[in-house]
Amino acid sequence: MHSFVQALVEYPLLTVFIVIGLGYLVGQISFFGFKFGVAGVLFMGIAVGALDPAITIPEVIPSLGLIMFVYTIGIQTGPGFFNSFREKGARDNLFILGMLVLAMALTFAMGYAFHLPGARRAGLYAGALTNTPALAATRERMREQARQQNLSPEQARALADEPVVAYSIAYPIGVIGVLLSFTLMRRLWGIKEFTPEETPVINARDYLVKNPGIEGRTLGDIMQLHRDPGFVISRVHQQGTTQLARPDIQLNHGDVVVVVGDEEGLERAEQIFGQPTEEHIELDRSEFDFRRVFVSSRDVVGKKVNELELETKLAANITRLRRGDVDVVPTPDTRLEFGDRIRVLTRRSNFAAVSQFFGDSIKGTAETDFGSVSIGMVLGVLVGMLPIPLPGGQVLRLGLAGGPLLVALVLGMIERTGRVTWTIPISANLTLRQIGLLLFLAGVGTKAGYSFLTTMRGNGLQMLLAGAMMTIITTILTLVIGYKLLKIPYDTVMGMMSGLQTQPAALAFSANVARTDRPNLGYATVYPMAMIAKIILAQLLV
């Protein structure tokens, strides 16, 4: 055993891979139907670190992992976060922000009752609400205090590990408590089934032009009056000839247009053009046919559909787009992303040119531009270093957790600047995110292991009780206010509570119970704001 411990002390990289490998296996073990997942790496790190205070991992490893983790989250959720404010996103985010502030007040009260110092209050807050970046921001704040007080390296390390100890004690019940509360309130309110959401079915339909208001007008003029009609026009049949839809085509009485859209969009098309016809021009594939291609070329990723000028460059148009597992009707303002699968209508002789234009490479959808990723992360670190003045002469910094996340949210919304594409293919994004989280959890868990063991011999039970009360009270209040007062569907509230916790395990549980997409939408709406808010509020507790 002594030789094993000595090897861990002398070879930190060996420690990293042992902690990640064994921790990941522990996370897959089912405890009464529940798995800790990647949190098992944190607990394994604590177990390894408890063997000897000299076992440590270089600080740069967890710091790098944290930046990778929060940056990839921000890039992916940026567009959805800002778009959510067009509907009820502002209300939902204010609601969740209020609950986070309430949880902060509850944490302060618990800390006062159990005589916990500021660092442990902050760690308790991050653990009970299962937020790793908030823990990281708190550790940075503690290291800054250590520098200001001219503490020795050993004292600085002990001070920075204080919030990790409380975090690791509160984290398990922070996950389990939410799931138990979901089940308890659902049974208490007698919610047995959830109404499934129907995914709009996209179809093609032919319409005979009979509306005098559009006769003699071009397709471009007509579509300018209806910027988001919910459909696209793929073909036009005039005087016995079928041609691809182009903005300069002038419609006349008796022409037939082929429209692609969901049922709502097709009903709108009927109001614009005229009555449906049974000609089914789209079934004639002798001259024009469609081809499905992957978007993988950096020259088109991040561009809007109307910026591609497909009608003039390729004599083609896009009729459908599949992003993830969902088919959508693209609008002229739709930006293409890595991994999109589009259906392009053109002549068969043009298929090769279309594939070359869009890339059409599965491998290309998994690759990313690490130049833009590096620039984005550098900007995020710089923003995290900026001091934010507080009353009383104190300053607050977003740190390595908040800065990269905030920058990534903005860049994810922008998607492209000139020739620089900020988006990351979903497969590459998830891989980088997982690696980053594993590195961070292994680093902080190992560093705090010995302190955790010491604390559990002292007042660890008190912190466990305080963390459990925080998690359960916050969860139940969120469910009651959201479902009973704000009349938000219960499956949506579960998703929002999972976003408040920034906890994928809770989201997976919610989606499995509800079997609708509403938990995912609720989660995505509040997740970025909850992440940033907890990073700031945890530091205020110090």
C-alpha positions in Angstrom: 0.0 0.0 0.0 2.8 2.4 0.8 4.4 1.8 -2.6 1.1 2.5 -4.3 0.6 5.7 -2.4 4.1 6.8 -3.1 3.6 6.2 -6.9 0.5 8.4 -6.8 2.5 11.1 -5.1 5.4 11.0 -7.6 3.3 10.6 -10.8 0.3 13.0 -10.8 -0.8 11.9 -14.3 -1.1 8.4 -13.1 -3.3 9.7 -10.3 -5.5 11.5 -12.9 -6.2 8.5 -15.0 -6.7 6.1 -12.0 -9.2 8.5 -10.5 -11.1 9.1 -13.8 -11.1 5.4 -14.8 -12.2 3.9 -11.4 -14.5 6.9 -10.8 -16.3 6.5 -14.1 -16.8 2.8 -13.3 -18.2 3.6 -9.8 -20.5 6.1 -11.4 -22.1 3.3 -13.5 -23.1 1.3 -10.4 -26.8 1.4 -9.7 -27.9 2.3 -6.1 -31.6 1.5 -5.8 -32.0 2.4 -9.5 -29.9 5.6 -9.4 -26.4 6.1 -10.8 -24.0 8.9 -9.9 -22.6 9.1 -13.4 -19.5 11.4 -13.7 -19.9 12.5 -10.1 -18.4 9.1 -9.3 -15.1 10.7 -10.4 -15.4 13.3 -7.7 -16.0 10.7 -5.0 -13.1 8.5 -6.3 -10.9 11.6 -6.2 -11.8 12.2 -2.6 -11.1 8.6 -1.7 -7.7 8.7 -3.4 -6.8 12.1 -1.9 -7.7 10.9 1.6 -4.9 8.3 1.4 -2.2 10.9 1.9 -2.1 14.7 2.0 0.8 14.7 -0.5 -1.3 13.2 -3.3 -2.2 16.1 -5.5 -2.8 17.0 -9.2 -1.3 20.1 -10.8 -3.8 23.0 -10.7 -3.6 23.6 -14.4 -5.4 20.3 -15.1 -8.7 21.0 -13.3 -8.6 24.7 -14.5 -8.3 23.6 -18.1 -11.0 21.0 -17.6 -13.3 23.7 -16.2 -12.8 26.1 -19.1 -13.5 23.3 -21.6 -16.6 22.3 -19.8 -18.3 25.7 -19.4 -17.3 27.0 -22.8 -18.8 24.0 -24.7 -22.0 24.4 -22.7 -22.3 28.1 -23.6 -21.6 27.5 -27.3 -24.4 24.9 -27.6 -27.1 26.7 -25.4 -26.4 30.3 -26.5 -29.0 30.4 -29.4 -31.7 28.7 -27.4 -31.0 30.9 -24.3 -31.5 34.2 -26.1 -34.4 33.0 -28.2 -36.3 31.8 -25.1 -36.8 35.5 -24.1 -39.2 36.0 -27.1 -41.9 34.0 -25.3 -42.1 33.3 -21.6 -38.3 32.9 -21.1 -38.0 36.2 -19.2 -40.6 35.1 -16.6 -39.1 31.7 -16.3 -35.6 33.0 -15.8 -36.8 35.6 -13.2 -38.6 32.8 -11.4 -35.6 30.6 -11.2 -33.3 33.5 -10.3 -35.7 34.3 -7.4 -35.4 30.7 -6.2 -31.6 30.8 -6.4 -31.6 33.9 -4.2 -33.9 32.3 -1.8 -31.6 29.2 -1.7 -28.7 31.6 -1.0 -30.6 33.1 2.0 -31.4 29.6 3.2 -27.8 28.7 3.0 -26.8 31.8 5.0 -29.3 30.8 7.7 -28.0 27.2 7.7 -24.4 28.4 8.0 -25.3 30.7 10.9 -27.2 27.9 12.7 -24.4 25.4 12.3 -21.5 28.0 12.7 -20.1 27.4 9.3 -17.5 29.8 7.9 -18.1 31.6 4.5 -16.0 29.2 2.5 -18.0 26.2 3.7 -21.3 28.1 3.2 -20.4 28.7 -0.4 -19.3 25.0 -0.9 -22.6 23.9 0.7 -24.5 26.1 -1.7 -22.7 24.7 -4.7 -23.1 21.1 -3.5 -26.7 21.3 -2.5 -27.5 22.9 -5.9 -25.0 20.5 -7.7 -23.0 23.2 -9.6 -19.4 22.5 -10.2 -18.5 25.9 -11.8 -19.8 27.7 -8.8 -17.5 25.6 -6.7 -14.6 26.5 -9.0 -15.4 30.2 -8.7 -15.5 29.9 -5.0 -12.1 28.2 -4.9 -10.7 31.0 -7.1 -12.1 33.5 -4.6 -10.4 31.7 -1.7 -7.1 31.6 -3.5 -7.3 35.3 -4.1 -8.0 35.9 -0.4 -5.0 33.8 0.4 -2.8 36.0 -1.8 -4.1 39.1 -0.2 -3.4 37.7 3.3 0.1 36.5 2.2 -0.6 33.0 3.3 1.9 30.2 2.7 1.2 27.7 -0.1 0.1 25.1 2.3 -2.3 27.5 4.0 -3.6 28.7 0.7 -4.3 25.2 -0.4 -6.2 24.4 2.8 -8.3 27.5 2.4 -9.1 26.7 -1.2 -10.1 23.2 -0.3 -12.6 24.4 2.4 -15.6 24.8 -0.1 -14.7 21.5 -1.8 -15.2 19.6 1.5 -18.7 21.0 2.0 -19.5 20.6 -1.7 -18.6 16.9 -1.7 -20.7 16.2 1.4 -23.8 18.0 0.1 -23.5 16.9 -3.6 -24.9 13.3 -3.3 -28.1 14.4 -1.5 -28.2 17.3 -3.9 -28.9 14.8 -6.7 -31.0 12.2 -4.8 -33.1 14.8 -3.0 -34.3 16.4 -6.2 -35.4 13.0 -7.7 -37.2 12.1 -4.5 -39.0 15.4 -4.4 -40.1 15.0 -8.0 -41.6 11.6 -7.2 -43.2 12.8 -3.9 -44.9 15.9 -5.3 -46.1 14.0 -8.4 -47.8 11.4 -6.3 -49.1 14.0 -3.8 -50.8 15.9 -6.7 -52.0 12.7 -8.4 -50.1 13.4 -11.7 -50.1 10.1 -13.5 -49.7 10.9 -17.2 -48.3 13.7 -19.3 -49.8 14.9 -22.6 -47.3 14.0 -25.3 -46.3 16.8 -27.7 -46.8 16.0 -31.3 -43.9 16.7 -33.6 -45.1 18.6 -36.6 -45.2 16.4 -39.7 -43.6 18.0 -42.8 -45.4 17.3 -46.1 -45.4 18.6 -49.7 -48.6 19.9 -51.2 -49.5 21.4 -54.6 -51.6 24.6 -54.9 -53.3 26.1 -57.9 -52.7 29.9 -58.1 -56.1 31.5 -57.9 -55.6 34.5 -55.6 -55.9 37.7 -57.7 -53.8 39.5 -55.1 -50.6 37.6 -56.1 -51.1 37.2 -59.8 -48.4 39.0 -61.7 -46.1 39.2 -58.7 -42.8 37.4 -58.3 -42.1 34.8 -55.7 -39.5 37.1 -54.1 -42.1 39.9 -53.7 -44.7 37.5 -52.2 -42.3 35.9 -49.7 -41.1 39.4 -48.7 -44.6 40.0 -47.4 -44.5 36.8 -45.4 -41.1 36.6 -43.7 -41.8 33.5 -41.6 -44.6 31.6 -43.3 -43.7 28.2 -42.1 -43.2 26.7 -45.5 -40.9 26.8 -48.5 -41.7 26.7 -52.2 -39.7 24.0 -54.0 -41.1 24.0 -57.6 -43.4 26.0 -59.9 -45.3 24.5 -62.8 -46.1 27.0 -65.6 -47.3 26.4 -69.2 -46.6 22.7 -69.0 -43.0 23.1 -67.7 -41.7 22.5 -64.2 -38.9 24.6 -62.8 -37.1 25.2 -59.5 -38.6 28.0 -57.5 -36.6 31.2 -57.9 -37.3 34.7 -56.5 -37.7 36.2 -60.0 -40.5 33.8 -61.2 -43.7 35.6 -61.9 -46.9 33.8 -60.9 -49.9 33.8 -63.1 -53.5 32.5 -62.8 -53.5 28.7 -63.1 -49.9 28.1 -62.2 -49.1 25.3 -59.7 -46.7 25.8 -56.8 -45.2 22.9 -54.8 -45.1 23.9 -51.1 -43.2 22.0 -48.3 -44.2 22.6 -44.7 -46.1 21.4 -41.6 -49.9 21.5 -41.4 -50.0 25.0 -40.1 -47.7 26.3 -42.8 -49.7 24.5 -45.5 -52.9 26.1 -44.3 -51.2 29.5 -44.6 -50.0 28.6 -48.1 -53.6 27.9 -49.1 -54.7 31.3 -47.9 -51.8 32.9 -50.0 -52.0 31.0 -53.3 -55.4 29.3 -53.6 -56.9 25.8 -53.5 -54.9 22.6 -53.3 -54.7 20.5 -56.4 -54.2 16.7 -56.9 -51.5 17.0 -59.5 -48.6 16.0 -57.2 -45.9 17.5 -59.3 -43.4 16.7 -56.6 -43.7 13.0 -57.4 -42.3 13.5 -60.8 -38.5 13.0 -60.3 -37.6 12.6 -63.9 -36.0 16.1 -64.2 -35.6 17.3 -60.6 -34.8 15.1 -57.6 -33.7 15.6 -54.1 -30.5 14.6 -52.3 -29.8 14.5 -48.5 -26.4 15.8 -47.6 -24.5 16.6 -44.4 -23.4 20.2 -43.8 -19.7 19.9 -43.0 -18.0 22.6 -45.1 -16.6 25.5 -43.1 -17.5 27.8 -46.1 -21.2 27.4 -45.5 -21.5 26.7 -41.7 -22.8 29.7 -39.9 -24.3 31.3 -43.0 -27.9 32.0 -43.5 -29.8 30.1 -46.2 -30.4 33.2 -48.3 -26.7 34.1 -48.2 -25.8 30.9 -50.0 -27.6 32.0 -53.2 -28.3 28.4 -54.1 -30.7 29.3 -56.9 -28.1 31.1 -58.9 -24.9 29.2 -57.9 -26.2 25.7 -58.0 -29.7 25.8 -59.5 -30.9 24.2 -56.2 -32.9 24.9 -53.1 -33.2 23.5 -49.6 -36.6 22.1 -48.7 -36.0 20.5 -45.3 -33.4 20.5 -42.6 -32.8 17.8 -39.9 -31.0 19.1 -36.8 -30.4 16.4 -34.2 -33.6 14.3 -34.2 -36.0 17.0 -35.4 -37.0 17.9 -39.0 -37.7 21.6 -39.6 -38.6 23.8 -42.5 -35.7 26.2 -43.1 -36.4 29.9 -43.5 -34.2 32.4 -45.4 -32.7 33.4 -42.1 -31.9 29.9 -40.9 -28.2 29.5 -40.2 -26.6 26.2 -41.1 -24.7 24.3 -38.4 -22.1 21.5 -38.5 -23.9 18.2 -38.7 -27.2 19.5 -40.2 -28.7 17.1 -42.7 -30.5 19.0 -45.4 -32.6 17.9 -48.3 -31.6 19.7 -51.5 -33.7 19.8 -54.6 -31.8 20.0 -57.9 -31.1 18.1 -61.2 -29.6 14.7 -60.9 -26.6 15.9 -62.9 -25.9 18.4 -60.2 -25.7 16.0 -57.2 -21.9 15.9 -57.2 -21.6 19.7 -57.1 -24.2 19.9 -54.3 -22.3 17.4 -52.2 -19.0 19.2 -52.8 -20.6 22.6 -51.9 -21.9 21.5 -48.5 -19.1 19.0 -47.7 -21.4 16.0 -47.1 -18.9 14.4 -44.8 -19.8 12.6 -41.6 -16.2 12.9 -40.5 -16.3 16.7 -41.1 -19.3 17.0 -38.8 -17.2 15.7 -35.9 -14.2 17.9 -36.6 -13.9 21.5 -35.2 -11.9 24.6 -35.7 -9.6 24.7 -32.6 -8.4 28.1 -33.7 -11.8 29.6 -33.0 -12.2 27.5 -29.9 -8.9 28.8 -28.5 -9.8 32.4 -29.3 -13.2 32.0 -27.6 -11.6 30.5 -24.5 -9.0 33.2 -24.3 -11.7 35.9 -24.5 -13.6 34.1 -21.8 -10.6 33.9 -19.5 -10.0 37.7 -20.0 -13.6 38.5 -19.2 -13.5 36.3 -16.1 -10.5 38.3 -14.9 -12.3 41.7 -15.1 -13.1 43.1 -11.6 -16.7 43.9 -10.9 -16.8 46.5 -8.1 -19.1 45.8 -5.1 -20.3 48.0 -2.3 -17.8 48.3 0.5 -14.7 48.4 -1.8 -14.9 44.6 -2.6 -14.6 43.3 -6.1 -16.2 40.3 -7.8 -14.8 38.3 -10.8 -16.7 35.9 -13.0 -13.5 33.8 -13.0 -12.6 30.7 -15.0 -16.2 29.5 -14.8 -18.3 32.6 -15.4 -16.1 34.4 -18.0 -15.8 31.6 -20.6 -19.5 30.7 -20.1 -20.7 34.3 -20.7 -18.5 34.7 -23.8 -19.5 31.3 -25.2 -23.2 32.2 -24.8 -22.7 35.3 -26.9 -20.5 33.6 -29.5 -23.0 30.7 -29.7 -25.7 33.2 -30.6 -23.5 35.0 -33.2 -22.4 31.6 -34.7 -20.1 33.2 -37.2 -17.9 36.3 -37.6 -16.4 36.7 -41.1 -14.7 33.4 -41.8 -14.5 32.4 -38.2 -17.1 29.9 -37.2 -17.7 29.8 -33.4 -20.1 26.8 -33.3 -18.7 23.3 -32.5 -20.2 20.1 -34.0 -22.4 18.5 -31.5 -20.3 15.3 -31.3 -17.1 17.2 -30.8 -18.8 19.5 -28.3 -20.0 16.6 -26.1 -16.6 14.9 -26.2 -14.8 18.1 -25.2 -17.4 18.8 -22.5 -17.1 15.3 -21.0 -13.3 15.4 -21.0 -13.3 18.8 -19.4 -15.7 17.8 -16.6 -13.7 14.6 -15.9 -10.4 16.5 -15.6 -12.0 19.1 -13.3 -13.7 16.6 -11.0 -10.6 14.4 -10.7 -8.5 17.5 -9.8 -10.7 19.1 -7.2 -11.7 15.7 -5.6 -8.2 14.6 -5.2 -7.1 17.9 -3.7 -9.9 17.9 -1.2 -9.8 14.2 -0.2 -7.7 14.5 3.0 -9.6 17.6 4.2 -12.9 15.7 3.6 -11.8 12.8 5.7 -10.9 15.1 8.6 -14.2 17.0 8.3 -16.3 13.9 8.4 -14.7 13.0 11.7 -15.8 16.4 13.0 -19.0 18.2 11.9 -19.6 16.5 8.6 -23.0 15.1 9.7 -24.2 18.7 10.4 -23.2 19.8 6.8 -24.9 16.7 5.4 -28.1 17.6 7.2 -27.9 21.3 6.2 -27.3 20.3 2.5 -30.2 17.9 2.5 -32.6 20.5 3.9 -31.4 23.1 1.4 -31.9 20.8 -1.6 -35.3 19.5 -0.6 -36.8 22.8 0.5 -35.6 24.6 -2.7 -36.9 21.8 -4.9 -40.4 21.6 -3.3 -40.8 25.4 -3.2 -39.9 25.6 -6.9 -42.4 22.8 -7.8 -45.2 24.4 -5.8 -44.7 27.9 -7.1 -44.2 26.9 -10.7 -47.0 24.3 -10.9 -49.6 25.7 -8.6 -49.1 29.5 -8.8 -47.6 30.1 -12.2 -49.6 27.2 -13.8 -46.6 25.8 -15.6 -47.0 22.2 -16.7 -45.4 19.8 -14.2 -43.1 18.2 -16.7 -41.8 21.7 -17.7 -41.3 22.6 -14.1 -39.3 19.4 -13.6 -37.1 20.5 -16.5 -36.7 24.0 -15.1 -35.8 22.6 -11.6 -33.2 20.4 -13.3 -31.9 23.5 -15.0 -31.8 25.3 -11.6 -29.7 22.5 -10.3 -27.8 22.4 -13.6 -28.1 18.7 -13.1 -28.2 16.4 -16.2 -29.2 13.4 -14.0 -32.3 15.2 -12.9 -33.1 16.1 -16.5 -32.7 12.5 -17.6 -35.1 11.4 -14.8 -37.6 14.1 -15.8 -37.6 13.2 -19.5 -37.9 9.5 -18.7 -40.9 10.1 -16.4 -42.7 12.6 -18.7 -41.8 11.1 -22.1 -42.3 14.5 -23.6 -39.8 17.2 -24.8 -41.0 19.8 -22.3 -38.4 18.9 -19.6 -35.7 19.5 -22.2 -37.1 22.9 -23.2 -37.5 24.0 -19.6 -34.0 23.0 -18.8 -32.5 24.8 -21.8 -34.4 28.0 -21.1 -33.0 28.5 -17.6 -29.8 26.6 -17.6 -27.4 29.3 -18.7 -28.8 31.9 -16.4 -28.8 29.5 -13.4 -25.2 28.7 -14.1 -24.0 32.3 -14.1 -26.2 33.2 -11.2 -24.9 30.4 -9.0 -21.3 31.3 -9.9 -21.9 34.9 -8.6 -24.1 34.0 -5.6 -21.7 31.4 -4.3 -18.9 34.0 -4.2 -21.1 36.4 -2.4 -21.6 33.8 0.4 -17.9 33.8 1.0 
